[in-house]
Amino acid sequence: MTHDINPTVAAYLDIHPEVAAALAEGRAVVALESTIISHGMPFPQNVEMARGVEDVVRAHGAVPATIAVLGGRLKVGLTPEELHLLATDKGVEKISTRDLPVTVALGKHGATTVASTMRVAALAGIRVFATGGTGGVHRGAERSMDVSADLLELAQTDVCVVSAGVKSILDIGLTLEVLETHGIPALTLGSEEFPAFYSRQSGFRAPLTVATPDEAARVLKAKWDLGVSGGVMLANPIPEDAEIPAGEINPQIEQALRDMDALGLTGKDTTPYLLGRMVEITGGRSLQANIALVRHNAMVAAQVAVAYAELG
């Protein structure tokens, strides 16, 4: 299952040789984002996590392609040196799809969010992407209109995003409504309840379910074969031994939200702050849960990518 890259687009892309070979041969490739490296976790846990996640993808039969923008170049697959730069350089900006043209044109460094990773992955011909949690509708969005670009990107870009659901710091119910409005299949793997990032349960029924990664791959093929454009969210509940139950984590999330409001933070600064504050409030437990769920998502994404490649 190969993909011809538009020559104009190719002029902006640096595809790692390992990734390029896999794409040319129709083998399974899994895209990975970079915001979690530069803005989601402290050093050195971020480097250890990134390398570990790439190893998980390889161990399950796929090739990892961590995506970022470095020196204005769209990077699809990173060298160890590039990965270290992302993890340590304070000048790396968090960039969504709207920021891609500016970051490229001005030759800057950017760590890609779910939305911008999806867009670059699609340009390179990668159909499956693993992340931690997907963005969504922020709490209080009826006043702030703060809705993640991740949802709009899912509505138009043909990539499957494997995550542990939407981040539990968000309004999950409203997020599910927006996903439905935009015709985005929100599949939950192996559960009738939609997961909530740190927790396996959110209190919301899963709109759609699949039992296995193979079933998810068949959904992807049917969707795109039918010409139904746009992405798929595959919500993969955090492993039981790593979860923080909703009843325990929700009061801590409320505390983090109050602290953020007191600081007057808005926009793209909110999620990095909240994730960092959660690490402080939980004594590091949320960070361990985050690492566990990212690794689990990488495993499932690799399984989906392998099954999708085999469908031809």
Secondary structure per residue as TSV (DSSP state, phi and psi in degrees):
chain	resnum	aa	ss	phi	psi
A	1	M	-	360.0	88.3
A	2	T	-	-99.2	169.8
A	3	H	-	-142.1	124.4
A	4	D	-	-86.5	120.4
A	5	I	-	-85.9	130.3
A	6	N	-	-54.2	128.6
A	7	P	H	-56.5	-34.9
A	8	T	H	-64.4	-43.1
A	9	V	H	-67.0	-41.1
A	10	A	H	-57.9	-27.9
A	11	A	T	-65.1	-19.3
A	12	Y	T	-99.9	-10.8
A	13	L	E	-97.9	136.6
A	14	D	E	-116.0	102.0
A	15	I	E	-97.4	123.9
A	16	H	-	-56.4	139.7
A	17	P	H	-53.5	-39.2
A	18	E	H	-63.0	-41.1
A	19	V	H	-70.0	-43.7
A	20	A	H	-60.1	-40.7
A	21	A	H	-64.9	-42.8
A	22	A	H	-64.0	-43.0
A	23	L	H	-64.2	-42.0
A	24	A	H	-63.5	-31.1
A	25	E	T	-94.3	1.3
A	26	G	T	72.9	22.3
A	27	R	-	-86.6	166.8
A	28	A	-	-70.5	131.8
A	29	V	E	-131.2	140.2
A	30	V	E	-120.6	122.3
A	31	A	E	-77.6	146.9
A	32	L	E	-131.8	141.6
A	33	E	-	-84.0	170.8
A	34	S	S	-121.8	-9.8
A	35	T	H	-61.2	-36.3
A	36	I	H	-62.4	-26.2
A	37	I	H	-77.8	-49.2
A	38	S	H	-87.0	-27.8
A	39	H	T	-129.1	-1.0
A	40	G	S	-105.5	-21.7
A	41	M	S	-145.4	152.7
A	42	P	-	-75.8	159.3
A	43	F	T	-81.4	139.4
A	44	P	T	-95.5	3.5
A	45	Q	H	-58.9	-30.6
A	46	N	H	-66.1	-41.6
A	47	V	H	-68.1	-44.4
A	48	E	H	-61.4	-41.8
A	49	M	H	-63.1	-47.0
A	50	A	H	-61.8	-45.5
A	51	R	H	-65.5	-40.3
A	52	G	H	-63.7	-39.7
A	53	V	H	-66.5	-41.7
A	54	E	H	-60.0	-39.4
A	55	D	H	-64.3	-38.1
A	56	V	H	-62.8	-43.7
A	57	V	H	-59.8	-46.1
A	58	R	H	-63.6	-40.5
A	59	A	H	-63.3	-20.1
A	60	H	T	-110.4	23.7
A	61	G	T	91.7	8.4
A	62	A	-	-121.1	167.8
A	63	V	E	-103.2	127.3
A	64	P	E	-80.1	144.5
A	65	A	E	-135.4	88.1
A	66	T	E	-72.8	133.1
A	67	I	E	-112.5	138.8
A	68	A	E	-160.6	175.1
A	69	V	E	-119.0	121.3
A	70	L	E	-128.3	123.9
A	71	G	T	57.2	32.0
A	72	G	T	81.4	-0.2
A	73	R	E	-98.3	136.4
A	74	L	E	-77.6	111.9
A	75	K	E	-97.6	125.3
A	76	V	E	-119.4	92.9
A	77	G	S	98.1	126.8
A	78	L	-	-116.7	148.6
A	79	T	-	-79.4	164.2
A	80	P	H	-57.0	-36.4
A	81	E	H	-66.9	-41.3
A	82	E	H	-66.6	-38.0
A	83	L	H	-62.8	-42.2
A	84	H	H	-65.8	-39.7
A	85	L	H	-59.0	-46.4
A	86	L	H	-59.3	-37.4
A	87	A	H	-78.1	-18.7
A	88	T	H	-121.9	-24.0
A	89	D	-	-78.3	116.0
A	90	K	T	-72.0	-9.8
A	91	G	T	-86.6	-1.4
A	92	V	-	-74.3	121.8
A	93	E	E	-90.7	150.9
A	94	K	E	-82.2	119.3
A	95	I	E	-125.4	133.3
A	96	S	-	-100.1	-173.0
A	97	T	G	-58.7	-39.4
A	98	R	G	-62.3	-26.9
A	99	D	G	-87.5	-14.0
A	100	L	H	-55.3	-49.7
A	101	P	H	-60.4	-39.2
A	102	V	H	-68.6	-45.2
A	103	T	H	-62.3	-41.0
A	104	V	H	-67.8	-50.6
A	105	A	H	-63.0	-34.2
A	106	L	T	-96.0	5.6
A	107	G	T	66.0	35.1
A	108	K	-	-96.9	172.9
A	109	H	-	-95.6	139.1
A	110	G	E	-146.5	135.8
A	111	A	E	-94.6	127.4
A	112	T	E	-84.9	137.8
A	113	T	-	-80.3	-177.1
A	114	V	H	-56.8	-47.1
A	115	A	H	-62.3	-50.3
A	116	S	H	-72.1	-30.7
A	117	T	H	-64.6	-42.2
A	118	M	H	-57.2	-45.7
A	119	R	H	-64.4	-44.8
A	120	V	H	-68.7	-39.3
A	121	A	H	-58.7	-44.5
A	122	A	H	-64.2	-38.8
A	123	L	H	-60.7	-34.4
A	124	A	H	-86.2	-9.0
A	125	G	T	90.5	23.1
A	126	I	-	-98.5	130.4
A	127	R	-	-102.6	-15.4
A	128	V	E	-126.4	137.8
A	129	F	E	-140.1	131.5
A	130	A	E	-109.4	134.7
A	131	T	-	-140.8	-173.4
A	132	G	S	-85.4	-73.5
A	133	G	-	-130.9	148.4
A	134	T	B	-86.4	148.0
A	135	G	-	-71.7	171.4
A	136	G	-	-166.5	-149.1
A	137	V	B	-85.6	124.4
A	138	H	B	-75.4	150.4
A	139	R	T	-61.5	136.1
A	140	G	T	82.5	14.1
A	141	A	H	-64.1	-20.7
A	142	E	H	-64.8	-18.0
A	143	R	H	-103.5	-41.4
A	144	S	H	-91.6	-19.5
A	145	M	-	58.9	29.8
A	146	D	-	-87.5	97.5
A	147	V	B	-122.0	127.2
A	148	S	-	-61.4	140.6
A	149	A	H	-63.9	-17.2
A	150	D	H	-55.5	-40.2
A	151	L	H	-68.4	-40.1
A	152	L	H	-69.9	-34.2
A	153	E	H	-68.2	-40.2
A	154	L	H	-60.0	-31.0
A	155	A	H	-70.9	-19.2
A	156	Q	H	-127.6	-13.2
A	157	T	S	-112.4	129.4
A	158	D	-	-80.0	71.1
A	159	V	-	-137.9	140.3
A	160	C	E	-90.9	124.8
A	161	V	E	-104.4	114.7
A	162	V	E	-94.4	117.2
A	163	S	E	-142.3	173.5
A	164	A	S	-89.6	38.6
A	165	G	B	86.2	-167.8
A	166	V	B	-85.2	153.0
A	167	K	-	-57.9	135.7
A	168	S	T	-71.9	-5.7
A	169	I	T	-78.6	-2.8
A	170	L	B	-103.1	178.2
A	171	D	-	-92.0	100.4
A	172	I	H	-68.9	-40.4
A	173	G	H	-60.3	-47.4
A	174	L	H	-66.5	-34.7
A	175	T	H	-62.4	-43.9
A	176	L	H	-62.6	-35.5
A	177	E	H	-64.9	-42.4
A	178	V	H	-67.5	-39.1
A	179	L	H	-58.5	-44.0
A	180	E	H	-64.1	-43.7
A	181	T	H	-57.1	-39.2
A	182	H	T	-89.6	6.3
A	183	G	T	69.3	29.4
A	184	I	-	-94.0	116.8
A	185	P	-	-63.2	121.1
A	186	A	E	-106.1	93.0
A	187	L	E	-89.1	139.1
A	188	T	E	-110.7	133.2
A	189	L	E	-86.7	114.7
A	190	G	S	70.1	21.5
A	191	S	-	-151.3	146.9
A	192	E	S	-86.8	-8.0
A	193	E	B	-113.8	136.8
A	194	F	-	-70.4	133.5
A	195	P	-	-80.4	165.7
A	196	A	B	-129.5	55.5
A	197	F	T	63.4	-94.3
A	198	Y	T	-67.3	-20.9
A	199	S	B	-120.7	148.9
A	200	R	S	-77.1	-18.6
A	201	Q	-	-123.9	141.0
A	202	S	-	-116.6	-13.9
A	203	G	S	90.3	-0.5
A	204	F	S	-116.7	133.7
A	205	R	B	-67.4	141.2
A	206	A	-	-66.6	128.4
A	207	P	S	-61.3	-38.7
A	208	L	E	-144.4	149.1
A	209	T	E	-133.4	150.9
A	210	V	E	-130.6	150.7
A	211	A	S	-88.5	-28.8
A	212	T	S	-142.2	162.1
A	213	P	H	-59.5	-33.3
A	214	D	H	-61.7	-42.2
A	215	E	H	-63.6	-40.1
A	216	A	H	-60.4	-42.7
A	217	A	H	-62.7	-37.7
A	218	R	H	-67.2	-35.0
A	219	V	H	-63.2	-43.1
A	220	L	H	-60.1	-48.1
A	221	K	H	-61.4	-46.0
A	222	A	H	-62.0	-43.2
A	223	K	H	-59.4	-51.4
A	224	W	H	-78.3	-30.1
A	225	D	H	-62.6	-34.4
A	226	L	T	-79.7	-2.6
A	227	G	T	77.5	17.8
A	228	V	-	-84.8	98.0
A	229	S	-	-74.2	163.5
A	230	G	S	105.7	172.0
A	231	G	-	-92.6	-176.8
A	232	V	E	-132.6	134.8
A	233	M	E	-97.0	122.5
A	234	L	E	-109.9	105.2
A	235	A	E	-86.8	120.1
A	236	N	-	-115.8	105.6
A	237	P	-	-57.3	141.2
A	238	I	-	-56.3	144.4
A	239	P	-	-56.0	144.4
A	240	E	G	-56.7	-39.3
A	241	D	G	-75.2	-6.4
A	242	A	G	-111.8	-10.1
A	243	E	-	-73.4	154.6
A	244	I	-	-110.1	112.0
A	245	P	-	-54.8	147.7
A	246	A	H	-56.7	-40.1
A	247	G	H	-63.0	-25.6
A	248	E	H	-88.8	-41.1
A	249	I	H	-81.8	-29.7
A	250	N	H	-60.1	-44.0
A	251	P	H	-62.1	-32.6
A	252	Q	H	-70.8	-36.4
A	253	I	H	-63.8	-43.2
A	254	E	H	-59.8	-39.5
A	255	Q	H	-63.4	-44.9
A	256	A	H	-61.9	-39.2
A	257	L	H	-65.6	-40.1
A	258	R	H	-63.9	-41.4
A	259	D	H	-63.3	-39.7
A	260	M	H	-65.4	-43.6
A	261	D	H	-61.4	-37.4
A	262	A	H	-64.0	-28.6
A	263	L	H	-86.5	-11.6
A	264	G	T	73.8	25.3
A	265	L	-	-76.7	142.5
A	266	T	-	-142.8	171.3
A	267	G	G	64.8	-141.7
A	268	K	G	-73.2	-7.9
A	269	D	G	-80.1	-14.4
A	270	T	H	-70.1	-49.5
A	271	T	H	-64.4	-47.3
A	272	P	H	-57.7	-39.5
A	273	Y	H	-63.9	-47.9
A	274	L	H	-63.2	-42.1
A	275	L	H	-64.1	-41.1
A	276	G	H	-66.5	-40.6
A	277	R	H	-66.3	-35.1
A	278	M	H	-64.3	-36.3
A	279	V	H	-60.7	-42.6
A	280	E	H	-65.7	-48.4
A	281	I	H	-65.2	-37.3
A	282	T	T	-90.8	4.8
A	283	G	T	64.0	32.6
A	284	G	T	91.6	-7.2
A	285	R	H	-66.2	-36.1
A	286	S	H	-66.4	-32.7
A	287	L	H	-65.9	-43.4
A	288	Q	H	-63.7	-39.5
A	289	A	H	-64.3	-40.7
A	290	N	H	-60.9	-45.7
A	291	I	H	-63.2	-43.0
A	292	A	H	-62.9	-41.8
A	293	L	H	-72.7	-34.0
A	294	V	H	-64.3	-43.3
A	295	R	H	-63.7	-40.6
A	296	H	H	-64.7	-41.1
A	297	N	H	-64.9	-37.4
A	298	A	H	-62.9	-40.6
A	299	M	H	-62.4	-49.1
A	300	V	H	-64.8	-40.9
A	301	A	H	-60.8	-41.1
A	302	A	H	-62.6	-41.0
A	303	Q	H	-64.7	-40.5
A	304	V	H	-66.3	-43.3
A	305	A	H	-63.4	-40.5
A	306	V	H	-64.7	-46.2
A	307	A	H	-64.2	-37.9
A	308	Y	H	-67.5	-41.5
A	309	A	H	-61.9	-37.0
A	310	E	H	-70.5	-21.4
A	311	L	H	-71.7	-18.5
A	312	G	-	72.7	360.0
